[in-house]
């Protein structure tokens, strides 16, 4: 007996709900106001501008700690999302049978995180995308790029190494 495919809207709602639960599971993300835009399995992090994020009012420029936190959050959520995505899309989960009630995946732990500040973060919204360079059972390496008005004009980038949580 074959299953009928789920309507596209139902699949989209399930994926959006899973991402929302993941993001809400980290209070600091809410404190900074970071949001995530999902297109398929690709995530773009958005840091909406607030005056509280300014570190140097004379320039004015985004605080370096806020920039680093934004990039690290992007990397961690990308890694956790990749775990959730695999679980949601695996043939054994049967799509609709994937249960959010099973809980969120444990988050990767940062081993090291190096930020390159390429220019001052201006007082406006910032965006970031993470690319997983390697993800194994125990270790992952991620590169993150942050920009504001122009995707090709980065204001910061980072590389991080993470200890992956046990699966299963």
ROSE-290850 format. One record per atom (N, C-alpha, C): residue in one letter; x, y, z. Coordinates in pm, whole numbers, plus 50000, padded with zeros to 5 digits. Atoms other than C-alpha are relative to their C-alpha. Layout:
aXYZ ...
//
This chain:
x500844988350000 x500005000050000 x500895012450000 x499164988150008 x501565032949895 x499295011750066 x500524987949938 x501135065550078 x499775010649895 x500234988650088 x499665095449908 x500985011050040 x499094989049965 x502105124349885 x499255010950077 x500604989049923 x501465152250132 x499875012349912 x500094987250072 x500225185449997 x501225008650034 x498804991749984 x503115209649948 x499875009550119 x500204990349891 x501615234650194 x500174993550136 x499875007249873 x501495208450471 x501484997450029 x498575002349985 x505155199450414 x500705012950041 x499394987149969 x506125236250419 x499695004350143 x500374996249863 x504195242750740 x500744991750104 x499275008749907 x505825212750912 x501465004350012 x498604995749999 x509305224350811 x500155013550071 x499934986849936 x508625260450918 x499804998850151 x500255002049857 x507255248551254 x501234994050068 x498795006149943 x510355227151312 x501105010450016 x498984989549991 x512665256451237 x499655009950111 x500444990549897 x510615279451461 x500284994450139 x499735006249870 x510875254851752 x501494999850030 x498565000149982 x514615251751699 x500505013750043 x499564986349971 x515145289451700 x499515004550138 x500554996049870 x512865294852001 x500654992550116 x499315007849896 x514885268552191 x501275006650050 x498794992949959 x517795293252219 x499605014350038 x500494986849958 x516755323752427 x500845011749949 x499154988950044 x519755344852318 x499665004449858 x500424996450136 x518505343451959 x498865010150008 x501124990749981 x515305360352074 x500455013350058 x499484987749940 x517235385452284 x500605009249894 x499414992050108 x519205396951977 x498985003349892 x501024997750103 x516095394851758 x500314993149868 x499615006950123 x517725371551504 x498834991649949 x501055007650068 x515295356251254 x500654991649891 x499495008450108 x515735329350990 x498974998949889 x500815001550120 x514385328850636 x500404986749938 x499735013350055 x514075293450498 x499494999149858 x500365003050139 x514075285250128 x500494985849974 x499575013950009 x514075247450097 x500844996850121 x499135003149887 x516965235550309 x501005011250028 x499054989049983 x518845268950281 x499455010350099 x500394990149900 x518735293050574 x500805012849982 x499344987049992 x519515330150578 x499625005950135 x500244993549871 x519895345950921 x499875015049977 x500254985650010 x518605381450963 x500125006050139 x499844992549875 x519715405251238 x499385013749977 x500634986950019 x517185433851236 x500715010550085 x499284989549929 x518835466451334 x499175005550116 x500554992949883 x518145481151679 x501135008950052 x498994991049944 x519955510451841 x500844993250108 x499295007049893 x520915487052128 x501204992049949 x498935008250056 x523265468351891 x501255008149966 x498874991350034 x525555498351835 x501064999250111 x498895000549905 x528955494751999 x500745013250006 x499304987250005 x530535527451887 x499055010449940 x500964990250051 x528005555851863 x500655011249919 x499324989650077 x530655579051715 x500044996649851 x499925003750142 x530815558951390 x498655000949928 x500335010849907 x528065544351448 x500264986449933 x499705013350051 x528955507351412 x499424989450092 x500475011449920 x527525474151525 x501114995550093 x499035005049904 x529225460551834 x500624987149947 x499315012050048 x531835434151750 x499494987350064 x500545011849932 x530395410352008 x498664995849942 x501285002950064 x526975412951848 x500254993349865 x499665005850131 x528515405751508 x500464985550017 x499485013649977 x530405375351643 x498874990650043 x501115008349953 x527315362251824 x499054996749885 x500885002050116 x525195366751510 x500564989349908 x499395009950089 x527655346651300 x500044986250065 x499955013049930 x528045319451566 x498614993750007 x501385004949999 x524265316251604 x499644994249864 x500295004750135 x523995312751227 x500634986349976 x499305012850019 x526575284551225 x499334988850079 x500595010349915 x524985265551516 x498624995949950 x501345003250050 x521445268051380 x500104992549867 x499825007350126 x522665257051035 x500354985450026 x499645013849967 x524285226151188 x498814992450058 x501155006649939 x521245217851402 x498914997649897 x501015001450105 x518935223851106 x500354988649905 x499615010950090 x520955200050891 x499684986450062 x500375012449930 x520415172951154 x498494997949992 x501455001250004 x516695180251174 x499514997049858 x500415001950139 x516405181850794 x500184985349960 x499765014150033 x517965147450756 x498944991250064 x501005008049930 x515585133451017 x498625001749938 x501324997550058 x512515149950862 x499854993849862 x500085004350139 x513365139750507 x500414985549977 x499575013850019 x514625104450570 x498794991249968 x501125008850036 x512495076750419 x499374993450123 x500555006649881 x512115061050764 x499085009250080 x500874990949924 x510415092550900 x498635001449935 x501264998950075 x507655091050634 x499435014150004 x500464986150010 x507475129150629 x499045003950110 x501034995749905 x504215134350816 x500174993550136 x499825006849873 x505265109551084 x501085006450086 x498964993249922 x508175131851190 x499335007950111 x500664993849886 x507235143451536 x500895010550065 x499284989549927 x508355176651680 x499994997150149 x500095002949857 x507285163152018 x501184991850048 x498845007849961 x510335140552011 x501085009050057 x499034990749946 x512235171652107 x500965004849893 x499044994250092 x514805192951940 x501334992850013 x498685006249987 x518255179951860 x500845007950099 x499054992849916 x520945188152110 x500875008349907 x499254990850086 x522915217551977 x501494996750001 x498555001550004 x526535215151861 x500665009550099 x499244991849906 x529095228752107 x501195006149927 x498904993150067 x531605254551989 x501344995450057 x498625003149962 x535225242751996 x500835012749985 x499364987050022 x536625274551842 x499225007449892 x500744991750094 x535245303451644 x500835012449973 x499144988950039 x537355328751454 x499235009449908 x500734990050077 x535795360851325 x500985009449932 x499264989750074 x537275383051055 x499075011849982 x500784987850015 x535895418351083 x500565007449878 x499514994750127 x536205431250726 x499735014949983 x500354985750002 x534535465450773 x499005002250112 x500974997049894 x532295482951023 x498614995649958 x501405003250022 x528795469451055 x499195012850014 x500754987450002 x526525498550963 x498694998650079 x501265000549927 x523355507751153 x498834996449908 x501085005350085 x521055486350937 x499954984950016 x500155014549989 x519865450550905 x501244992949945 x498885008250045 x522515423750864 x499464986049966 x500395013250047 x522295389750694 x501204990850006 x498885009549996 x524365358050720 x499524986549948 x500225013750043 x524605323750564 x501204991750040 x498945009349959 x526565294050687 x500104988849898 x499735011450089 x528165266950474 x500754989650082 x499355010849926 x529025233850636 x501084994149910 x498895005450077 x532465223950513 x500194985150025 x499875014149963 x532565190850699 x499094997650118 x500825003849886 x530115173650927 x500054985050015 x499915014349971 x530895140051077 x499204996850125 x500745004049881 x529595120751373 x500415008150123 x499524993349879 x531745139851623 x500395014649980 x499374987150025 x533065171351456 x499415006349875 x500464992950120 x531905198151212 x500815012849985 x499324987550035 x533565227451038 x499035008349915 x500984991450065 x531465257150925 x500645013449965 x499584986650040 x532165289450735 x498745008649991 x501164991049999 x529805319250781 x500405013249937 x499784986850060 x529525351150576 x498885009350040 x500984990149961 x527775382750695 x500115012349910 x500044988250086 x526695412150479 x498835008750041 x501134991249973 x524315441350488 x499265003349871 x500754996050119 x523265458350164 x500344991949876 x499525006350121 x525305438749912 x500644986650036 x499535013649967 x525865400949931 x501494998149969 x498595001750038 x529245404349761 x500945009250080 x499204990849918 x530435431050010 x499834996350147 x500125005349864 x530905411850335 x500515010150102 x499464991849893 x531315430650662 x500684991350104 x499335009349910 x532375399550856 x499854985949946 x500085014250032 x533095362950807 x500624992450115 x499495007949888 x533895334751044 x500164985549960 x499825014450013 x535105299151063 x499904994250139 x500175006349870 x534065276451344 x500114985049991 x499935014649986 x534665241051461 x499134996350118 x501035003449902 x531995223451660 x500044985150033 x500185013749955 x531585191951864 x498534996449978 x501375003850034 x528515174351730 x499404991850112 x500665007949896 x525965160151971 x499814985649954 x500255014050040 x525435122551981 x498644998949930 x501265001950076 x522745110951736 x499274987950057 x500795011749968 x519905087751807 x499504999250138 
//
